[in-house]
């Protein structure tokens, strides 16, 4: 209390003096008729300080590039990941080894088995005429063509094959590629560039996905084989867009989906495409030579005129029992690819014996259309016999030569599902000598359809083969899936 | 590298400018003509808009007959070229049934396995009868035959790596493998002149791609230091892994890669190396084992070695050779292995037989003879061309030799005149090469005899005089052997 009072007194005295200084007019300081009061001095000083601060450069921490020594240290410290991840325990790495041609009956690991794992739909593996034409080609041209199509790699059999396929399908022209999966992932980037719009089914296989990714266009997926979803997607995309003349628009679908065995309803797709002005790219690897009255593919099956489909691609490694692929369409479409399709320009051409095998295969199909009836009756028989398999159900279309069996009730995780299916496939092979396979999925594949057992039906299978398969499958699946 | 003289650059640019101007004029008139004709499809954007295919329509179509010439026999050292005619000024070409027998300087037939071979063809026909032309299934399903397993082992042994995996097409090998090895967060450093398949594979993987100057280990080191220190773009996190991709022989330059220096740089900075030996496997090296053997690099130092069977082995397909773990990983995850039809069995047998011939395991020394012949042929041809005054690129021992043309008018002149004199050459222009650097590319084969080469030299010299591409002064013919070696 004693100390406080003098302090308070002193503070009060200081305050009094300061306020007096503020408010006392300085009699001598009259500038331009304005009285300079004390507070004006303070404000003037403040303004001076502000101006001084503003005029100084702002503080930027200096940019020091890394010295050589620092870069050396960083480079020494950096540790890369290993080039490949370690192999998981229990991963299956051995594949079954064939010791004879992959026909309906083949020898796997020393045992004679019934083969449902090869997409040999017309049974042309081992056909005498095809083998003879190949031998003639081999003796005349050797094996490889030793050059890309632009640099003396075009052999007359390639031109024959292209015109044969174009005649067979009824299109103006076609172009040959040297490998099945490179066809679609070269065709899509040749036509679709940055800024274009592509509407694709979400169940397309990896090669199509790769092509869509490489094209750098805007890709919109619609629900697998669902036409209502496709219609609404098309509606949404075209509603706001007025610059329709400059943007190219495509719908990409497969005729028979490898990942599920469904068949795309082409008549509905063509109707939608004409309504919204999109072009259609149709991937027909598994339906060329299979669907339609004479095997001409999905367009014949639905009775759609072939001109309405802008681009048709197919790999020849299935029904035609050879290798390579082709793309067919109008003259403008095909000519454009000869210079801008990377899989055509930058790669060696198809070996000539495979091209002559393709020509013979198409000839055979034209002369013996009854082989299609065999294939169809085999598929129908298989559907009938497998309809009551315990634990598995057929989820593919009734006309599809890929019969897709998936688990009735999933265990919850895709890896255990796959394990169960592979156990079934192994047991069927070991105990009953029937060779079946599950569908495989790479970790780069973004298709989310469920995995299952895929059976490839051939026109060369007999009734007894199919009965053997169905009885074996019923027995094994009953025993393996009894706990689930 | 190519040294472009100023006068040549000026004349080439002038020629291209003239062609461009004429092309634009024709396009302008075409617009008028089309205005009156009805448009055929309403509402659909055209496949190529505006200038996208200007080069094709106005420049390439004029000289279309120099490219894509069909042949009617095996692509051996002499073959039959089909004659083509055009009624509408080269817009479309029709094949006639006449053929001309020409000397083949364009096919990739380095060891002469292109036509039917006495050792390989009977075995190929046997395997065709046993396994048929195709397996119709993917490798993991029913597509692996004993032949595939045998070839994988043999290829690994030939190249000098523990294991190998096979694919049916060389292009797909690159495009489908690179995404399996590296993804987002990784860095790919590739040579500026790498092949389109590598570019596509790198783009498809999602990793960041940087380019280093062609064949320059110094610039590669600079890029590596900068990138490792800087980290990923924007986030500056450290890179997950770095892969450097180079080729053994660059097909448009004929140059060998500076492999020892590049490997040394990559080891220092812990980057992985990927070597694409499409043109060099089987064609260079003492026993045909490629660039590693020629330059004295241990195959264990290169992480991944890729090659194709199209060029030296006369077949089709490609392979990757690496350590066992990497190959196992690829067999489980590579889409080309899981989804693509397996390689055709007769083609596999052709490669097996060709490798056996090269290694001498067929009981004869034809392999060693072929290897010696291709080396002799390439070195002889290259030195003779240089003596005549042509500008020839590429290193010694490389069977690919580009002859510079530069001017766009010389491309069809050279090609057509050579064909008239029964020599078939390949000419390459934009976009496979830079715009000003058009060239004719010669590929020598072990099946060319000395007479074939003398005839080729004679024709090329005459045509070169006519067309005017001897950019360097020719050496006087009476030059002693010792001096000739010094000038190499």
Interface residues (C-beta under 8 A of the other chain):
Chain A: X66 X70 X71 X74 X75 X78 X79 X80 X81 X83 X84 X85 X86 X87 X91 X93 X95 X96 X97 X98 X99 X100 X101 X102 X103 X106 X108 X115 X117 X118 X119 X120 X125 X126 X130 X131 X134 X135 X138 X139 X140 X141 X142 X143 X144 X145 X146 X147 X149 X150 X151 X152 X153 X154 X155 X156 X158 X159 X178 X179 X180 X181 X182 X185 X191 X205 X206 X207 X210 X213 X214 X244 X245 X246 X247 X248 X249 X258 X277 X279 X315 X317 X318 X321 X322 X323 X332 X333 X336 X338 X339 X340 X342 X343 X345 X346 X347 X348 X350 X351 X353 X354 X357 X435 X437 X440 X441 X442 X443 X444 X445 X456
Chain B: X43 X44 X45 X47 X48 X49 X53 X56 X60 X67 X68 X69 X70 X71 X72 X73 X74 X75 X76 X79 X81 X82 X95 X104 X106 X107 X108 X109 X113 X114 X115 X116 X117 X120 X121 X124 X125 X128 X129 X130 X131 X132 X133 X134 X135 X136 X137 X138 X139 X140 X141 X142 X143 X144 X145 X146 X149 X168 X169 X170 X171 X172 X175 X176 X179 X180 X181 X195 X196 X197 X200 X203 X204 X224 X225 X228 X229 X238 X239 X240 X241 X242 X243 X269 X270 X271 X272 X303 X304 X308 X309 X310 X311 X313 X314 X315 X316 X325 X326 X328 X329 X330 X331 X332 X333 X334 X335 X336 X338 X339 X340 X341 X343 X344 X346 X347 X350 X424 X426
